């Protein structure tokens, strides 16, 4: 197991976990979020090639519609 910071809180997951799988396990709707990984925005098309590693810092922002 590894520890990853998500929005300032420690979360654990198995090593070699892909970013989208990790986010789904945390309950995020992938269609409604933007992700910053260690200070860099991760473009959606790169998510499937991005693995979370111990010590990583993720900021996840939920997109909210409105008028």
mmCIF file as Biopython writes it, N, C-alpha, C and O atoms, coordinates in Angstrom:
data_model
#
loop_
_atom_site.group_PDB
_atom_site.id
_atom_site.type_symbol
_atom_site.label_atom_id
_atom_site.label_alt_id
_atom_site.label_comp_id
_atom_site.label_asym_id
_atom_site.label_entity_id
_atom_site.label_seq_id
_atom_site.pdbx_PDB_ins_code
_atom_site.Cartn_x
_atom_site.Cartn_y
_atom_site.Cartn_z
_atom_site.occupancy
_atom_site.B_iso_or_equiv
_atom_site.auth_seq_id
_atom_site.auth_asym_id
_atom_site.pdbx_PDB_model_num
ATOM 1   N N  . UNK A ? 1  ? 0.843   -1.179 0.000   1.0 0.0 1  A 1 
ATOM 2   C CA . UNK A ? 1  ? 0.000   0.000  0.000   1.0 0.0 1  A 1 
ATOM 3   C C  . UNK A ? 1  ? 0.894   1.251  0.000   1.0 0.0 1  A 1 
ATOM 4   O O  . UNK A ? 1  ? 1.983   1.268  0.574   1.0 0.0 1  A 1 
ATOM 5   N N  . UNK A ? 2  ? 0.388   2.285  -0.663  1.0 0.0 2  A 1 
ATOM 6   C CA . UNK A ? 2  ? 1.088   3.567  -0.695  1.0 0.0 2  A 1 
ATOM 7   C C  . UNK A ? 2  ? 0.171   4.651  -0.161  1.0 0.0 2  A 1 
ATOM 8   O O  . UNK A ? 2  ? -1.044  4.469  -0.091  1.0 0.0 2  A 1 
ATOM 9   N N  . UNK A ? 3  ? 0.758   5.782  0.216   1.0 0.0 3  A 1 
ATOM 10  C CA . UNK A ? 3  ? -0.009  6.912  0.733   1.0 0.0 3  A 1 
ATOM 11  C C  . UNK A ? 3  ? 0.104   8.066  -0.265  1.0 0.0 3  A 1 
ATOM 12  O O  . UNK A ? 3  ? 1.199   8.416  -0.707  1.0 0.0 3  A 1 
ATOM 13  N N  . UNK A ? 4  ? -1.038  8.645  -0.608  1.0 0.0 4  A 1 
ATOM 14  C CA . UNK A ? 4  ? -1.133  9.756  -1.554  1.0 0.0 4  A 1 
ATOM 15  C C  . UNK A ? 4  ? -1.937  10.861 -0.885  1.0 0.0 4  A 1 
ATOM 16  O O  . UNK A ? 4  ? -2.924  10.578 -0.207  1.0 0.0 4  A 1 
ATOM 17  N N  . UNK A ? 5  ? -1.536  12.107 -1.062  1.0 0.0 5  A 1 
ATOM 18  C CA . UNK A ? 5  ? -2.290  13.247 -0.541  1.0 0.0 5  A 1 
ATOM 19  C C  . UNK A ? 5  ? -3.334  13.666 -1.586  1.0 0.0 5  A 1 
ATOM 20  O O  . UNK A ? 5  ? -2.985  13.960 -2.730  1.0 0.0 5  A 1 
ATOM 21  N N  . UNK A ? 6  ? -4.596  13.692 -1.196  1.0 0.0 6  A 1 
ATOM 22  C CA . UNK A ? 6  ? -5.678  14.119 -2.083  1.0 0.0 6  A 1 
ATOM 23  C C  . UNK A ? 6  ? -6.405  15.269 -1.401  1.0 0.0 6  A 1 
ATOM 24  O O  . UNK A ? 6  ? -7.021  15.093 -0.350  1.0 0.0 6  A 1 
ATOM 25  N N  . UNK A ? 7  ? -6.327  16.445 -2.011  1.0 0.0 7  A 1 
ATOM 26  C CA . UNK A ? 7  ? -6.949  17.636 -1.436  1.0 0.0 7  A 1 
ATOM 27  C C  . UNK A ? 7  ? -6.552  17.821 0.031   1.0 0.0 7  A 1 
ATOM 28  O O  . UNK A ? 7  ? -7.366  18.196 0.875   1.0 0.0 7  A 1 
ATOM 29  N N  . UNK A ? 8  ? -5.248  17.541 0.308   1.0 0.0 8  A 1 
ATOM 30  C CA . UNK A ? 8  ? -4.712  17.755 1.645   1.0 0.0 8  A 1 
ATOM 31  C C  . UNK A ? 8  ? -4.930  16.634 2.629   1.0 0.0 8  A 1 
ATOM 32  O O  . UNK A ? 8  ? -4.506  16.745 3.779   1.0 0.0 8  A 1 
ATOM 33  N N  . UNK A ? 9  ? -5.584  15.541 2.217   1.0 0.0 9  A 1 
ATOM 34  C CA . UNK A ? 9  ? -5.837  14.432 3.127   1.0 0.0 9  A 1 
ATOM 35  C C  . UNK A ? 9  ? -5.137  13.180 2.626   1.0 0.0 9  A 1 
ATOM 36  O O  . UNK A ? 9  ? -5.075  12.937 1.420   1.0 0.0 9  A 1 
ATOM 37  N N  . UNK A ? 10 ? -4.619  12.395 3.538   1.0 0.0 10 A 1 
ATOM 38  C CA . UNK A ? 10 ? -3.935  11.153 3.180   1.0 0.0 10 A 1 
ATOM 39  C C  . UNK A ? 10 ? -4.934  10.090 2.760   1.0 0.0 10 A 1 
ATOM 40  O O  . UNK A ? 10 ? -5.948  9.864  3.422   1.0 0.0 10 A 1 
ATOM 41  N N  . UNK A ? 11 ? -4.627  9.445  1.649   1.0 0.0 11 A 1 
ATOM 42  C CA . UNK A ? 11 ? -5.431  8.331  1.143   1.0 0.0 11 A 1 
ATOM 43  C C  . UNK A ? 11 ? -4.461  7.202  0.806   1.0 0.0 11 A 1 
ATOM 44  O O  . UNK A ? 11 ? -3.317  7.457  0.431   1.0 0.0 11 A 1 
ATOM 45  N N  . UNK A ? 12 ? -4.909  5.972  0.936   1.0 0.0 12 A 1 
ATOM 46  C CA . UNK A ? 12 ? -4.046  4.845  0.602   1.0 0.0 12 A 1 
ATOM 47  C C  . UNK A ? 12 ? -4.604  4.096  -0.596  1.0 0.0 12 A 1 
ATOM 48  O O  . UNK A ? 12 ? -5.806  4.105  -0.859  1.0 0.0 12 A 1 
ATOM 49  N N  . UNK A ? 13 ? -3.700  3.452  -1.308  1.0 0.0 13 A 1 
ATOM 50  C CA . UNK A ? 13 ? -4.103  2.594  -2.428  1.0 0.0 13 A 1 
ATOM 51  C C  . UNK A ? 13 ? -2.971  1.616  -2.694  1.0 0.0 13 A 1 
ATOM 52  O O  . UNK A ? 13 ? -1.880  1.738  -2.136  1.0 0.0 13 A 1 
ATOM 53  N N  . UNK A ? 14 ? -3.243  0.655  -3.547  1.0 0.0 14 A 1 
ATOM 54  C CA . UNK A ? 14 ? -2.218  -0.309 -3.938  1.0 0.0 14 A 1 
ATOM 55  C C  . UNK A ? 14 ? -1.206  0.382  -4.848  1.0 0.0 14 A 1 
ATOM 56  O O  . UNK A ? 14 ? -1.552  1.306  -5.583  1.0 0.0 14 A 1 
ATOM 57  N N  . UNK A ? 15 ? 0.035   -0.067 -4.795  1.0 0.0 15 A 1 
ATOM 58  C CA . UNK A ? 15 ? 1.028   0.492  -5.716  1.0 0.0 15 A 1 
ATOM 59  C C  . UNK A ? 15 ? 0.644   0.097  -7.141  1.0 0.0 15 A 1 
ATOM 60  O O  . UNK A ? 15 ? -0.072  -0.880 -7.357  1.0 0.0 15 A 1 
ATOM 61  N N  . UNK A ? 16 ? 1.129   0.869  -8.100  1.0 0.0 16 A 1 
ATOM 62  C CA . UNK A ? 16 ? 0.835   0.646  -9.525  1.0 0.0 16 A 1 
ATOM 63  C C  . UNK A ? 16 ? -0.642  0.834  -9.849  1.0 0.0 16 A 1 
ATOM 64  O O  . UNK A ? 16 ? -1.172  0.156  -10.730 1.0 0.0 16 A 1 
ATOM 65  N N  . UNK A ? 17 ? -1.311  1.748  -9.146  1.0 0.0 17 A 1 
ATOM 66  C CA . UNK A ? 17 ? -2.715  2.059  -9.423  1.0 0.0 17 A 1 
ATOM 67  C C  . UNK A ? 17 ? -2.775  3.212  -10.416 1.0 0.0 17 A 1 
ATOM 68  O O  . UNK A ? 17 ? -2.132  4.244  -10.229 1.0 0.0 17 A 1 
ATOM 69  N N  . UNK A ? 18 ? -3.552  3.023  -11.468 1.0 0.0 18 A 1 
ATOM 70  C CA . UNK A ? 18 ? -3.742  4.092  -12.447 1.0 0.0 18 A 1 
ATOM 71  C C  . UNK A ? 18 ? -4.594  5.203  -11.840 1.0 0.0 18 A 1 
ATOM 72  O O  . UNK A ? 18 ? -5.479  4.951  -11.022 1.0 0.0 18 A 1 
ATOM 73  N N  . UNK A ? 19 ? -4.312  6.424  -12.250 1.0 0.0 19 A 1 
ATOM 74  C CA . UNK A ? 19 ? -5.028  7.589  -11.733 1.0 0.0 19 A 1 
ATOM 75  C C  . UNK A ? 19 ? -6.545  7.445  -11.821 1.0 0.0 19 A 1 
ATOM 76  O O  . UNK A ? 19 ? -7.220  7.679  -10.819 1.0 0.0 19 A 1 
ATOM 77  N N  . UNK A ? 20 ? -7.124  7.068  -12.981 1.0 0.0 20 A 1 
ATOM 78  C CA . UNK A ? 20 ? -8.588  6.980  -13.021 1.0 0.0 20 A 1 
ATOM 79  C C  . UNK A ? 20 ? -9.155  5.939  -12.056 1.0 0.0 20 A 1 
ATOM 80  O O  . UNK A ? 20 ? -10.207 6.159  -11.456 1.0 0.0 20 A 1 
ATOM 81  N N  . UNK A ? 21 ? -8.470  4.819  -11.905 1.0 0.0 21 A 1 
ATOM 82  C CA . UNK A ? 21 ? -8.946  3.789  -10.971 1.0 0.0 21 A 1 
ATOM 83  C C  . UNK A ? 21 ? -8.918  4.306  -9.539  1.0 0.0 21 A 1 
ATOM 84  O O  . UNK A ? 21 ? -9.849  4.066  -8.770  1.0 0.0 21 A 1 
ATOM 85  N N  . UNK A ? 22 ? -7.869  5.004  -9.186  1.0 0.0 22 A 1 
ATOM 86  C CA . UNK A ? 22 ? -7.746  5.586  -7.847  1.0 0.0 22 A 1 
ATOM 87  C C  . UNK A ? 22 ? -8.877  6.576  -7.589  1.0 0.0 22 A 1 
ATOM 88  O O  . UNK A ? 22 ? -9.508  6.546  -6.532  1.0 0.0 22 A 1 
ATOM 89  N N  . UNK A ? 23 ? -9.131  7.454  -8.558  1.0 0.0 23 A 1 
ATOM 90  C CA . UNK A ? 23 ? -10.171 8.468  -8.399  1.0 0.0 23 A 1 
ATOM 91  C C  . UNK A ? 23 ? -11.558 7.848  -8.295  1.0 0.0 23 A 1 
ATOM 92  O O  . UNK A ? 23 ? -12.382 8.297  -7.498  1.0 0.0 23 A 1 
ATOM 93  N N  . UNK A ? 24 ? -11.818 6.828  -9.088  1.0 0.0 24 A 1 
ATOM 94  C CA . UNK A ? 24 ? -13.113 6.127  -9.016  1.0 0.0 24 A 1 
ATOM 95  C C  . UNK A ? 24 ? -13.278 5.493  -7.637  1.0 0.0 24 A 1 
ATOM 96  O O  . UNK A ? 24 ? -14.354 5.565  -7.043  1.0 0.0 24 A 1 
ATOM 97  N N  . UNK A ? 25 ? -12.212 4.870  -7.127  1.0 0.0 25 A 1 
ATOM 98  C CA . UNK A ? 25 ? -12.277 4.244  -5.796  1.0 0.0 25 A 1 
ATOM 99  C C  . UNK A ? 25 ? -12.565 5.262  -4.704  1.0 0.0 25 A 1 
ATOM 100 O O  . UNK A ? 25 ? -13.138 4.918  -3.670  1.0 0.0 25 A 1 
ATOM 101 N N  . UNK A ? 26 ? -12.170 6.519  -4.925  1.0 0.0 26 A 1 
ATOM 102 C CA . UNK A ? 26 ? -12.460 7.572  -3.950  1.0 0.0 26 A 1 
ATOM 103 C C  . UNK A ? 26 ? -13.861 8.155  -4.125  1.0 0.0 26 A 1 
ATOM 104 O O  . UNK A ? 26 ? -14.296 8.981  -3.323  1.0 0.0 26 A 1 
ATOM 105 N N  . UNK A ? 27 ? -14.574 7.722  -5.180  1.0 0.0 27 A 1 
ATOM 106 C CA . UNK A ? 27 ? -15.952 8.164  -5.373  1.0 0.0 27 A 1 
ATOM 107 C C  . UNK A ? 27 ? -16.123 9.340  -6.305  1.0 0.0 27 A 1 
ATOM 108 O O  . UNK A ? 27 ? -17.214 9.904  -6.381  1.0 0.0 27 A 1 
ATOM 109 N N  . UNK A ? 28 ? -15.074 9.730  -7.021  1.0 0.0 28 A 1 
ATOM 110 C CA . UNK A ? 28 ? -15.191 10.851 -7.952  1.0 0.0 28 A 1 
ATOM 111 C C  . UNK A ? 28 ? -15.829 10.405 -9.265  1.0 0.0 28 A 1 
ATOM 112 O O  . UNK A ? 28 ? -15.591 9.295  -9.742  1.0 0.0 28 A 1 
ATOM 113 N N  . UNK A ? 29 ? -16.640 11.284 -9.837  1.0 0.0 29 A 1 
ATOM 114 C CA . UNK A ? 29 ? -17.184 11.086 -11.177 1.0 0.0 29 A 1 
ATOM 115 C C  . UNK A ? 29 ? -16.168 11.662 -12.152 1.0 0.0 29 A 1 
ATOM 116 O O  . UNK A ? 29 ? -15.981 12.878 -12.198 1.0 0.0 29 A 1 
ATOM 117 N N  . UNK A ? 30 ? -15.515 10.819 -12.926 1.0 0.0 30 A 1 
ATOM 118 C CA . UNK A ? 30 ? -14.426 11.251 -13.793 1.0 0.0 30 A 1 
ATOM 119 C C  . UNK A ? 30 ? -14.843 12.286 -14.830 1.0 0.0 30 A 1 
ATOM 120 O O  . UNK A ? 30 ? -14.008 13.053 -15.309 1.0 0.0 30 A 1 
ATOM 121 N N  . UNK A ? 31 ? -16.098 12.315 -15.173 1.0 0.0 31 A 1 
ATOM 122 C CA . UNK A ? 31 ? -16.580 13.275 -16.164 1.0 0.0 31 A 1 
ATOM 123 C C  . UNK A ? 31 ? -16.689 14.686 -15.600 1.0 0.0 31 A 1 
ATOM 124 O O  . UNK A ? 31 ? -16.800 15.652 -16.355 1.0 0.0 31 A 1 
ATOM 125 N N  . UNK A ? 32 ? -16.659 14.807 -14.266 1.0 0.0 32 A 1 
ATOM 126 C CA . UNK A ? 32 ? -16.932 16.098 -13.643 1.0 0.0 32 A 1 
ATOM 127 C C  . UNK A ? 32 ? -15.764 16.655 -12.844 1.0 0.0 32 A 1 
ATOM 128 O O  . UNK A ? 32 ? -15.965 17.507 -11.980 1.0 0.0 32 A 1 
ATOM 129 N N  . UNK A ? 33 ? -14.548 16.192 -13.114 1.0 0.0 33 A 1 
ATOM 130 C CA . UNK A ? 33 ? -13.417 16.661 -12.313 1.0 0.0 33 A 1 
ATOM 131 C C  . UNK A ? 33 ? -12.240 17.101 -13.194 1.0 0.0 33 A 1 
ATOM 132 O O  . UNK A ? 33 ? -12.112 16.716 -14.357 1.0 0.0 33 A 1 
ATOM 133 N N  . UNK A ? 34 ? -11.405 17.911 -12.587 1.0 0.0 34 A 1 
ATOM 134 C CA . UNK A ? 34 ? -10.094 18.264 -13.145 1.0 0.0 34 A 1 
ATOM 135 C C  . UNK A ? 34 ? -9.072  17.862 -12.085 1.0 0.0 34 A 1 
ATOM 136 O O  . UNK A ? 34 ? -9.354  17.924 -10.889 1.0 0.0 34 A 1 
ATOM 137 N N  . UNK A ? 35 ? -7.878  17.447 -12.532 1.0 0.0 35 A 1 
ATOM 138 C CA . UNK A ? 35 ? -6.890  16.911 -11.603 1.0 0.0 35 A 1 
ATOM 139 C C  . UNK A ? 35 ? -5.544  17.596 -11.788 1.0 0.0 35 A 1 
ATOM 140 O O  . UNK A ? 35 ? -5.047  17.754 -12.903 1.0 0.0 35 A 1 
ATOM 141 N N  . UNK A ? 36 ? -4.970  18.000 -10.649 1.0 0.0 36 A 1 
ATOM 142 C CA . UNK A ? 36 ? -3.600  18.499 -10.607 1.0 0.0 36 A 1 
ATOM 143 C C  . UNK A ? 36 ? -2.769  17.446 -9.882  1.0 0.0 36 A 1 
ATOM 144 O O  . UNK A ? 36 ? -3.116  17.020 -8.781  1.0 0.0 36 A 1 
ATOM 145 N N  . UNK A ? 37 ? -1.670  17.030 -10.507 1.0 0.0 37 A 1 
ATOM 146 C CA . UNK A ? 37 ? -0.814  15.967 -9.981  1.0 0.0 37 A 1 
ATOM 147 C C  . UNK A ? 37 ? 0.573   16.555 -9.725  1.0 0.0 37 A 1 
ATOM 148 O O  . UNK A ? 37 ? 1.295   16.884 -10.666 1.0 0.0 37 A 1 
ATOM 149 N N  . UNK A ? 38 ? 0.939   16.684 -8.461  1.0 0.0 38 A 1 
ATOM 150 C CA . UNK A ? 38 ? 2.233   17.265 -8.075  1.0 0.0 38 A 1 
ATOM 151 C C  . UNK A ? 38 ? 2.452   18.633 -8.703  1.0 0.0 38 A 1 
ATOM 152 O O  . UNK A ? 38 ? 3.536   18.938 -9.200  1.0 0.0 38 A 1 
ATOM 153 N N  . UNK A ? 39 ? 1.403   19.452 -8.673  1.0 0.0 39 A 1 
ATOM 154 C CA . UNK A ? 39 ? 1.507   20.830 -9.137  1.0 0.0 39 A 1 
ATOM 155 C C  . UNK A ? 39 ? 1.282   21.040 -10.623 1.0 0.0 39 A 1 
ATOM 156 O O  . UNK A ? 39 ? 1.363   22.173 -11.099 1.0 0.0 39 A 1 
ATOM 157 N N  . UNK A ? 40 ? 1.003   19.978 -11.371 1.0 0.0 40 A 1 
ATOM 158 C CA . UNK A ? 40 ? 0.786   20.086 -12.813 1.0 0.0 40 A 1 
ATOM 159 C C  . UNK A ? 40 ? -0.603  19.553 -13.176 1.0 0.0 40 A 1 
ATOM 160 O O  . UNK A ? 40 ? -1.012  18.491 -12.707 1.0 0.0 40 A 1 
ATOM 161 N N  . UNK A ? 41 ? -1.318  20.299 -14.012 1.0 0.0 41 A 1 
ATOM 162 C CA . UNK A ? 41 ? -2.612  19.819 -14.498 1.0 0.0 41 A 1 
ATOM 163 C C  . UNK A ? 41 ? -2.371  18.579 -15.356 1.0 0.0 41 A 1 
ATOM 164 O O  . UNK A ? 41 ? -1.495  18.575 -16.221 1.0 0.0 41 A 1 
ATOM 165 N N  . UNK A ? 42 ? -3.152  17.531 -15.112 1.0 0.0 42 A 1 
ATOM 166 C CA . UNK A ? 42 ? -3.058  16.312 -15.914 1.0 0.0 42 A 1 
ATOM 167 C C  . UNK A ? 42 ? -4.200  16.346 -16.922 1.0 0.0 42 A 1 
ATOM 168 O O  . UNK A ? 42 ? -5.371  16.322 -16.544 1.0 0.0 42 A 1 
ATOM 169 N N  . UNK A ? 43 ? -3.853  16.402 -18.203 1.0 0.0 43 A 1 
ATOM 170 C CA . UNK A ? 43 ? -4.878  16.391 -19.248 1.0 0.0 43 A 1 
ATOM 171 C C  . UNK A ? 43 ? -5.564  15.033 -19.266 1.0 0.0 43 A 1 
ATOM 172 O O  . UNK A ? 43 ? -4.928  13.994 -19.090 1.0 0.0 43 A 1 
ATOM 173 N N  . UNK A ? 44 ? -6.849  15.064 -19.479 1.0 0.0 44 A 1 
ATOM 174 C CA . UNK A ? 44 ? -7.679  13.851 -19.418 1.0 0.0 44 A 1 
ATOM 175 C C  . UNK A ? 44 ? -7.122  12.722 -20.286 1.0 0.0 44 A 1 
ATOM 176 O O  . UNK A ? 44 ? -7.185  11.558 -19.890 1.0 0.0 44 A 1 
ATOM 177 N N  . UNK A ? 45 ? -6.586  13.040 -21.446 1.0 0.0 45 A 1 
ATOM 178 C CA . UNK A ? 45 ? -6.083  11.981 -22.328 1.0 0.0 45 A 1 
ATOM 179 C C  . UNK A ? 45 ? -4.821  11.310 -21.768 1.0 0.0 45 A 1 
ATOM 180 O O  . UNK A ? 45 ? -4.398  10.276 -22.285 1.0 0.0 45 A 1 
ATOM 181 N N  . UNK A ? 46 ? -4.224  11.876 -20.736 1.0 0.0 46 A 1 
ATOM 182 C CA . UNK A ? 46 ? -3.024  11.291 -20.110 1.0 0.0 46 A 1 
ATOM 183 C C  . UNK A ? 46 ? -3.347  10.466 -18.868 1.0 0.0 46 A 1 
ATOM 184 O O  . UNK A ? 46 ? -2.465  9.795  -18.332 1.0 0.0 46 A 1 
ATOM 185 N N  . UNK A ? 47 ? -4.585  10.503 -18.404 1.0 0.0 47 A 1 
ATOM 186 C CA . UNK A ? 47 ? -4.930  9.823  -17.166 1.0 0.0 47 A 1 
ATOM 187 C C  . UNK A ? 47 ? -4.609  8.332  -17.217 1.0 0.0 47 A 1 
ATOM 188 O O  . UNK A ? 47 ? -4.115  7.777  -16.235 1.0 0.0 47 A 1 
ATOM 189 N N  . UNK A ? 48 ? -4.878  7.678  -18.340 1.0 0.0 48 A 1 
ATOM 190 C CA . UNK A ? 48 ? -4.680  6.228  -18.450 1.0 0.0 48 A 1 
ATOM 191 C C  . UNK A ? 48 ? -3.210  5.826  -18.447 1.0 0.0 48 A 1 
ATOM 192 O O  . UNK A ? 48 ? -2.903  4.639  -18.333 1.0 0.0 48 A 1 
ATOM 193 N N  . UNK A ? 49 ? -2.297  6.783  -18.568 1.0 0.0 49 A 1 
ATOM 194 C CA . UNK A ? 49 ? -0.864  6.497  -18.510 1.0 0.0 49 A 1 
ATOM 195 C C  . UNK A ? 49 ? -0.232  6.997  -17.213 1.0 0.0 49 A 1 
ATOM 196 O O  . UNK A ? 49 ? 0.981   6.891  -17.031 1.0 0.0 49 A 1 
ATOM 197 N N  . UNK A ? 50 ? -1.057  7.547  -16.307 1.0 0.0 50 A 1 
ATOM 198 C CA . UNK A ? 50 ? -0.539  8.141  -15.076 1.0 0.0 50 A 1 
ATOM 199 C C  . UNK A ? 50 ? -0.808  7.213  -13.892 1.0 0.0 50 A 1 
ATOM 200 O O  . UNK A ? 50 ? -1.954  6.890  -13.580 1.0 0.0 50 A 1 
ATOM 201 N N  . UNK A ? 51 ? 0.270   6.797  -13.247 1.0 0.0 51 A 1 
ATOM 202 C CA . UNK A ? 51 ? 0.172   5.976  -12.047 1.0 0.0 51 A 1 
ATOM 203 C C  . UNK A ? 51 ? 0.385   6.858  -10.821 1.0 0.0 51 A 1 
ATOM 204 O O  . UNK A ? 51 ? 1.206   7.775  -10.842 1.0 0.0 51 A 1 
ATOM 205 N N  . UNK A ? 52 ? -0.363  6.573  -9.748  1.0 0.0 52 A 1 
ATOM 206 C CA . UNK A ? 52 ? -0.118  7.290  -8.501  1.0 0.0 52 A 1 
ATOM 207 C C  . UNK A ? 52 ? 1.017   6.577  -7.770  1.0 0.0 52 A 1 
ATOM 208 O O  . UNK A ? 52 ? 1.113   5.350  -7.770  1.0 0.0 52 A 1 
ATOM 209 N N  . UNK A ? 53 ? 1.874   7.391  -7.147  1.0 0.0 53 A 1 
ATOM 210 C CA . UNK A ? 53 ? 3.032   6.860  -6.437  1.0 0.0 53 A 1 
ATOM 211 C C  . UNK A ? 53 ? 3.039   7.431  -5.022  1.0 0.0 53 A 1 
ATOM 212 O O  . UNK A ? 53 ? 2.451   8.479  -4.757  1.0 0.0 53 A 1 
ATOM 213 N N  . UNK A ? 54 ? 3.700   6.739  -4.144  1.0 0.0 54 A 1 
ATOM 214 C CA . UNK A ? 54 ? 3.766   7.196  -2.763  1.0 0.0 54 A 1 
ATOM 215 C C  . UNK A ? 54 ? 4.332   8.612  -2.702  1.0 0.0 54 A 1 
ATOM 216 O O  . UNK A ? 54 ? 5.317   8.934  -3.366  1.0 0.0 54 A 1 
ATOM 217 N N  . UNK A ? 55 ? 3.694   9.440  -1.899  1.0 0.0 55 A 1 
ATOM 218 C CA . UNK A ? 55 ? 4.112   10.831 -1.752  1.0 0.0 55 A 1 
ATOM 219 C C  . UNK A ? 55 ? 3.518   11.785 -2.770  1.0 0.0 55 A 1 
ATOM 220 O O  . UNK A ? 55 ? 3.714   12.995 -2.659  1.0 0.0 55 A 1 
ATOM 221 N N  . UNK A ? 56 ? 2.791   11.272 -3.767  1.0 0.0 56 A 1 
ATOM 222 C CA . UNK A ? 56 ? 2.159   12.159 -4.746  1.0 0.0 56 A 1 
ATOM 223 C C  . UNK A ? 56 ? 1.148   13.067 -4.062  1.0 0.0 56 A 1 
ATOM 224 O O  . UNK A ? 56 ? 0.558   12.715 -3.041  1.0 0.0 56 A 1 
ATOM 225 N N  . UNK A ? 57 ? 0.963   14.252 -4.654  1.0 0.0 57 A 1 
ATOM 226 C CA . UNK A ? 57 ? -0.038  15.203 -4.178  1.0 0.0 57 A 1 
ATOM 227 C C  . UNK A ? 57 ? -1.028  15.444 -5.304  1.0 0.0 57 A 1 
ATOM 228 O O  . UNK A ? 57 ? -0.647  15.864 -6.397  1.0 0.0 57 A 1 
ATOM 229 N N  . UNK A ? 58 ? -2.287  15.181 -5.037  1.0 0.0 58 A 1 
ATOM 230 C CA . UNK A ? 58 ? -3.347  15.415 -6.007  1.0 0.0 58 A 1 
ATOM 231 C C  . UNK A ? 58 ? -4.301  16.470 -5.481  1.0 0.0 58 A 1 
ATOM 232 O O  . UNK A ? 58 ? -4.687  16.454 -4.312  1.0 0.0 58 A 1 
ATOM 233 N N  . UNK A ? 59 ? -4.673  17.380 -6.357  1.0 0.0 59 A 1 
ATOM 234 C CA . UNK A ? 59 ? -5.758  18.309 -6.074  1.0 0.0 59 A 1 
ATOM 235 C C  . UNK A ? 59 ? -6.851  17.987 -7.085  1.0 0.0 59 A 1 
ATOM 236 O O  . UNK A ? 59 ? -6.621  18.027 -8.294  1.0 0.0 59 A 1 
ATOM 237 N N  . UNK A ? 60 ? -8.017  17.674 -6.593  1.0 0.0 60 A 1 
ATOM 238 C CA . UNK A ? 60 ? -9.137  17.297 -7.455  1.0 0.0 60 A 1 
ATOM 239 C C  . UNK A ? 60 ? -10.219 18.350 -7.292  1.0 0.0 60 A 1 
ATOM 240 O O  . UNK A ? 60 ? -10.678 18.633 -6.185  1.0 0.0 60 A 1 
ATOM 241 N N  . UNK A ? 61 ? -10.609 18.913 -8.402  1.0 0.0 61 A 1 
ATOM 242 C CA . UNK A ? 61 ? -11.634 19.962 -8.410  1.0 0.0 61 A 1 
ATOM 243 C C  . UNK A ? 61 ? -12.856 19.437 -9.145  1.0 0.0 61 A 1 
ATOM 244 O O  . UNK A ? 61 ? -12.755 18.950 -10.270 1.0 0.0 61 A 1 
ATOM 245 N N  . UNK A ? 62 ? -13.996 19.539 -8.508  1.0 0.0 62 A 1 
ATOM 246 C CA . UNK A ? 62 ? -15.249 19.132 -9.132  1.0 0.0 62 A 1 
ATOM 247 C C  . UNK A ? 62 ? -15.853 20.280 -9.897  1.0 0.0 62 A 1 
ATOM 248 O O  . UNK A ? 62 ? -15.958 21.396 -9.387  1.0 0.0 62 A 1 
ATOM 249 N N  . UNK A ? 63 ? -16.247 20.006 -11.116 1.0 0.0 63 A 1 
ATOM 250 C CA . UNK A ? 63 ? -16.877 21.006 -11.966 1.0 0.0 63 A 1 
ATOM 251 C C  . UNK A ? 63 ? -18.369 21.045 -11.636 1.0 0.0 63 A 1 
ATOM 252 O O  . UNK A ? 63 ? -19.051 20.021 -11.643 1.0 0.0 63 A 1 
ATOM 253 N N  . UNK A ? 64 ? -18.852 22.247 -11.349 1.0 0.0 64 A 1 
ATOM 254 C CA . UNK A ? 64 ? -20.255 22.415 -10.978 1.0 0.0 64 A 1 
ATOM 255 C C  . UNK A ? 64 ? -20.913 23.340 -12.011 1.0 0.0 64 A 1 
ATOM 256 O O  . UNK A ? 64 ? -20.434 24.442 -12.278 1.0 0.0 64 A 1 
ATOM 257 N N  . UNK A ? 65 ? -22.007 22.868 -12.574 1.0 0.0 65 A 1 
ATOM 258 C CA . UNK A ? 65 ? -22.736 23.685 -13.536 1.0 0.0 65 A 1 
ATOM 259 C C  . UNK A ? 65 ? -23.696 24.617 -12.817 1.0 0.0 65 A 1 
ATOM 260 O O  . UNK A ? 65 ? -24.051 24.388 -11.661 1.0 0.0 65 A 1 
ATOM 261 N N  . UNK A ? 66 ? -24.094 25.625 -13.482 1.0 0.0 66 A 1 
ATOM 262 C CA . UNK A ? 66 ? -25.049 26.541 -12.877 1.0 0.0 66 A 1 
ATOM 263 C C  . UNK A ? 66 ? -25.307 27.704 -13.795 1.0 0.0 66 A 1 
ATOM 264 O O  . UNK A ? 66 ? -24.735 27.800 -14.881 1.0 0.0 66 A 1 
ATOM 265 N N  . UNK A ? 67 ? -26.145 28.558 -13.365 1.0 0.0 67 A 1 
ATOM 266 C CA . UNK A ? 67 ? -26.467 29.690 -14.221 1.0 0.0 67 A 1 
ATOM 267 C C  . UNK A ? 67 ? -26.618 30.965 -13.451 1.0 0.0 67 A 1 
ATOM 268 O O  . UNK A ? 67 ? -26.891 32.012 -14.038 1.0 0.0 67 A 1 
#
